[in-house]
Amino acid sequence: MSATMRPAQPLAVRQSTATGGAEAPSPATPEGGTEPFARRVLVVSADIGGGHDATGRALAERVRTLWPGSRVGWVDTLDVMGPGVGRSFRRTYRTNVAATPWLYEFFWASIWRHRWFATASKWFTGAWAGRRLAPVVEAFDPDLIVSTYPLGSAGLAWLRRRRGLGVPVGAWVCDFAPHPSWVYSELDLDLVVHPAAVPVAAVAAPGVRLGVCAPPVLDRFHPGDRVEAARRSGLDPARSAVVVACGSYGFGHVEEAIDALVGIGDPVQVVAVCGRNERLVERLAALRLPPDRLLVRQWVDDMPTLLRAAGLVVTNAGGATALEAWASGTPIVMYRPIAAHGVANAALMTAAGVAETAHSPNALVACVRSRLVGGQAAGATAPAAHPHLPDLGLPALADARGPVGDTRPASVAGRPGMDRLPPVGRPASWPLRPQDAFFLHVQSERVAQHIGTVLELGPRADGRAVAAADLVALLAARLPAIATLRRRLDNRGRWRRPGWIVDRYVDPAAHVDEVTVAPGDDGGAALDRFWSEPLAADRPLWRILLVSGLPDRRTRVAVKVHHSLGDGMSVIGILGRLLDRPAGRAAGPQRPAPFTPEQATVARPERGERLRRLGLTARGLARLATQGPAPVTGFNRPIGSPERRLVTASLPAAEVLRAARACRAHASELMLALTATALGAVRPAGAPPRLRAMFAVSRNPRRRAPTHGNWTGAVNLDLPLGRCSPQDRVVAVRQSLRTALDSGEAEAAGLVMRTMGALPAPLHAALARRVYTSRHLNVIVSYMALPWDSRLLAGAPLRAAIPVVALAEGVPLGVGVLRCRNAFEIGVLLDESLADIGTAFVAALRTSLTELLDEVEAGDEGGAGPGGGSVERVPEGAPAGRSRSGVPRCA
């Protein structure tokens, strides 16, 4: 470990391996204090050449090693910048390097010589890329962002500067020599691969926080047995192989280099790796040289083995190929490096002793002859060891959680030299999405927008009940990897939507309360108080209550978050990151290597799909416009106080699913029908036979448990409450729900929410408060399914999870249904004015399921099945029965 650190020096914590290659996989808890908990990591790269993607794959591989179970997303910066941008940039790059190198050199020199030009170009590309990356970052909700492409880093720096991107962001320089477009002082950490590159980067971006890491390559690139590698690669082990590899595009004077190398004679076997350059393959094949003199390959799948077999690598850019050769312990010769970054890389690599540079065929032959003696590599096969951050610097970046306004990694804060860096100003805040700000606007002193769950826990494996200290310890370890629970509101002005600031540190003890109940008390009163109390607005909007003192060392844990932080899916996602699998349970089948991260791009639909969605949304808008107001019922009344009552119930999953199969309905449709029956049983006298329910639906099944934001849509359903057979009610609800889903109502509602968000904040708030009331809905119903079964919270087994939904103005009843493995858990949140119907409601739910099963069994014995077909709308007050077509209808 370095004893002192001067301002121009990078972060350095231990010595690299002797080869300078990628270090061995880290232990369970890597150095730097970062715990091995799963994270959401977004890789920002670009398909232009192969180096950026190669570095991204190396980082993704190391993420899996460091934090097993992590979710890794991948976005191509050029793809998101617009249609055709990637193709245009790649064509321009190839043209500049191959045909107009003077123009490429002019641009390179300009960004070094003229600070204003570098600043302007970085501002322009940053604003362009940042605006396009924003929805990708928002949708993926990463805890950590790593960039391997300069334009991606520019976009992330712009998002940090203009929109308060609060999660740690790092940039990895894929070239040996950085330049002004590579490094950004706004980011938390910029990584170079050698101490010799640190002064260059420091001049390129004053104030940048720098670190040195080992070459960011896959673990498969490492020194090994050259003879065995030669046999596996189809080479003659008795001869020295010289690999000529000039990147994926095969740039430069490749044929000239090969002609000189082939002329050396028998001691050398030349292998030409041409990448995507098919014309180069054809020209080399036309030489008609025998394979023992020249072996031509277009794309090599097993490059690590080939590099271990080589006695020397000849390249000309100093990018991924050079770093892979360096990590493999193979000597490098830079031959007539390409313009701009290639020349800079060659000069710095040569100065650092990592490579030699040859500018003519004779010089190249002399380098090869001096390196290869008797078919063996002469001298050391790697540069001298140098200090670097372990695990490619990922733990240091993940540990970047200093105080607000200081984005320096906590692992380096206070170290000698680091305190001389200029302080980073208070960051801007990331604006809330319109869907999230909606729930801030509709909140009032009497109607809080809190959602969450109540977890029923058994005793821990050591026999004791979970204590508050256990939860605090768990949160202290997990919060650094869960950005959602570190979001705090920021007032961005009267006319602008509020924003999020992601705090680098949150005290978990300030968010956990414990209540110990007396014998015979199940904690219901404590939970009622918990759901009645508002969340403090000066800290992250979540809270946890532990109810202890229950029999058999059981505990209840209530988790409450503000609806602006997320919807029910997000709550499930947060819980999934706090829960652990029981010991001995495998995490599932291991992903095959190499690991392919998921695409995080917000994909643009094809033209036909866009037209279909447009038509569907138009139909949905028409449906919303013609729905009319919700019925006037005795349920709906002004909410006079914030006091709430939570009533819970549990239905056996086997019985619910058996009834759903018999009615040919989804479990959500069946639960809606049972809810309608229970509401009919407790409705006040004189209430209409139908009730307008707002039902949350997910229209994007590919989203896997996001941990932040409101991503579900909603449809309005008229639930039949009147006299009706249980099976006919299921059919009526099933048809009503499917009609609503097919009508485009959810898509139209999402469009309306986004459009409202474009208005100034006061108008947005006024419209939100007008639409989210009893004028348009009578009851709120939510249905979700847990994506996992057995889990532990702080070592205690999870036995049940009961959902809790938020209420709306004039809507004092909300029903949440959560499908677990063995039961359907129901949470009913009521205003104090309806507290007397809670027990009757859950009793009616159980009775309605029993009656439905009885009818199903009777039908099975008599051979009669459930009603089918479409459902006619029944006027209010019409008698129960069937339409003339025989379709069931309910009064």
C-alpha positions, 0 to 999 in steps of 0.5 A: 500500500502506498504510504503517501499520495500526492495530488498528481498520483492515483488511488493505489492500494496494493501491488498488481500481479507480476504480469500486470494482468487481471488479478485473481478473483477477490474473496467473499468480502473484497478489500475496501469494505464493500460487502458482496451483496447483489447490485444493479450495475449499468454498463454504458459502452458503444459498438465502435471498434471492439475495445469499449465492449471488451472492457464492458464485458470484463467489468460485467464479469468482475461484477458477477465475481464481486457481487453474486446475483447482481443484475447487469444492464448494458446500453450502447450509447450510440444506439440511444443517441438516435437512429443511424447515429451508430452507423454514421459514427462508425463510418466516420471513424473508419474513414478518418483513420484509414483515408483522412488521418490528417483530419483525425490528427487535427481534431485530436490536437485541437482538443489538447491545444484549445481548452475552449474547443475541448469544453465545447465538444464535451458539452455538446456530446454530453448534452446529446448523449445525456438526454438520451441516456436519461430514460435508460438510467431512470428505467434500469434504476442502477446502484452503480454505473460504469462507462467504457466509452467517452461519449457515454461518460460525457452523457453521464457527466452531463446528467450528474451536473444537470440532473443530479445523477446520484449513484456512483459513476465511474469511467474506464479508459480503454486506451493506454493514453487518456485524452480530454474526451475520456475523463470528467471531473464530475464523475466519481472515479476515472480509471487508467491502466498505468501510473504513467497515464495519471499525469496525462489524465490530470492535465486533460481534466483538472480536478478529476478523481483518478485511480489505476487499475489492472488492464480491464480484460476478461479473467481468461487473459492471463499467462500460461503454458505457451507450448500447450497454448500453441498446440490448442491454437493449431500452431507449431510449438517449436517455432515462435508465433508472431500475432499481428492483430490490429483491432476489429477493423484491421486498420493500418499497415497490416500487409506491410508488417506481415510482408516484413515478418514473413521475410524473417524465415522459418523461426517465425510463424505469423498469425494475422487476425483480421477482425471484421476486415473481410477485404484484408482477409482476401488480400492476405489469402491472395498471397498464397503463403503456406499456413506454416508461414502465414496463418490468416484468421478473420475472427478468433473466438479463443483469443486468450489461448492465441495470445498465450501461444504467441511469442510476440504481438504486433498491433498499432492502436494500443487499445483492447488488443494491447491490454489483452496481450499485456495481461497475458504476459506477451511482449508487444510491438507497436508498428506504425501506430494509427493517427491520434490516439494510436500514436499517443498510446504507442508513445506512452506505452514505450515510455512506460516500458510496456511496449516497443515502437517500430516505424519501418519494416526494418525496425519491426524485424529488428524488434522481433529478432531481438525479442525472439531467440531460438523460438523463445521469448527473450527476457521478461514477458511483462512490465514491472509491477505497479500499484493499482486498485483491486478488482478493477476499481469496482469496490472503490467506486461502489464505496463512493458514498461521502457526504452530500455535495462531496462525490469523492469515494469514502474509501479515499476521503481523508487520505493524503493528497485527496483532500487537495482536490477541489470540493464538488458543489451540491449536486442538482436533483433528478426531477421526479417522473410525472407518474411519481410526482402525481402521488406527491401532489395528491397527498394531503394531511388527511390522505397520506400516500403510503404503500408497503407490506406487513411481514410475518416472521418466525424465529431465527435459526438461533432460536431468538426473535428478530430484534431492531438491532438485527434490522439496523445491521442488515440495513446498514450493510444493504443501503449502500447498494440500494439507491431507492432507499437513499432518495430524498426529496428536493424542492426545485422551485414553485413551477418545477416538479420536485426532484430526488437527491440520492444521499450517500449515507442514510442512518438506518437507525433513524428509520427503524422503530420497535414496539413490544406488545403485551401478552395477548396483543397481536400488534394490530393497534401498533400497526394502525398507528404506524399506517396513520403516521406521516413520513418525515419529508426531510429524509428518505421516504420510508420507515420500518416498524418491528412488532415484537413480544408475540408468542413463539418468538414471532415478529411482525415487520411493517415496511412503509414507503411513499407512493412517489418512490414506487408502486407495488412492484417496486416494493417487491423489488426492494424487499427482494434485495433485503431478503436472503435465500435460506442456507443450502438453497441454490440461487438457481442454475448458473449462467453459462460463461461468457455472461451476456448482460441484459439490454437496458435500452428503451427500445423503439418499436417498429413502425407497425407496432407504433401504429398499433399502440397509437390506435390502442391509445386512441381507443383508450382515450375515447373510453376514458372520455366516455366513462362518466363519473363513478357511482355515488355510494355510501362508501365514499365520504370525505376522509376526516382524519389520517387515522387508519385501520388495517385488517388482514385475511388469508385464503388458501392458495390451493382453494383459490387456484382450484376455483379459478381453474373451474371458472376458467379465470386468472387468479386476479380475476377471481380475487376481483370477483370475491372482492366484489362479493364482499363489498356487496355484503358490507355495502351501506343500504341504498348503495348502487349495484355497481362500484367503480374500482381502480385496478392496477395492471402491469403492461410490461411483463419484461420489467423484473421487479424494479426497485424505484418508480411507478411503472404499473398502469390502471384500469377502471372496472364496474364491479357487480355487487348485486344478486348473482351466482358466484360463477356468473360474477366471476364471468362478469368480472373476467369479461369486464377486466379483459375488455378494459385491458384490450381497450387501451385504457391503461396505455391512455391513462399512462399518456395522460399521466405523462402529459399532465407532468409537462404542465407547471407544477401547480397545474399538475398538482391541481389536475392530479387532485381533481382526477384522483378522487371519489369523482372517478373511483369508489375503491382501490384494488391491487393484485400482485404475485411474489416472484419468490417463495422461501426467504429470510429477513435478518435470519428469520424465515418469512411466513407471510407478506400482507400488502397495504395500498394507499387511499385517495381523497374521498376513497376510504377503502383500499384492498391489496392482494398478494399471491404467495406460495401457499396463500393469497394474503389480503390487506384491507386499509380503511379510514377510521369512519369505515373501521366497523366494516373491516371484520365483516369484509374479510369474513365475507371474502372467506364466505364468498370463496366457500360458496363459489367452491360449493357451486363449482362442486355442485356443477361438477356433479351435475355436469353444468359449467360456468357461464361464458360469452360476453357480458352486457352492461346492466342498467342500475336497478335492473333485476338479476338474471341473464340476458336474452343471449344467455350471458350471465349478468349481475344486478 
